[in-house]
């Protein structure tokens, strides 16, 4: 299973941001949402669960939560 970004828009002090409590920054880079440039921040907690937070001029967007291997690679699951 590949990491899937759903780009759910986050507004202000929403419940989505409360779910990020305990997550730490793993990586920061440039990305895109559609054709718009975005600052992309990968966050991870102590259970190797990660989420991507992308910030554009229009707002902030969250990906789905996904699991990482010990090598910090998105975990693949066989169906």
Secondary structure, DSSP 8 states (H G I E B T S, - for coil): -------EEE-SS-HHHHTTTT-EEEEEEEEEETTEEEEEEEEE-TTSEEEEEEE-SS-EEE---EEB-TTS-B-----
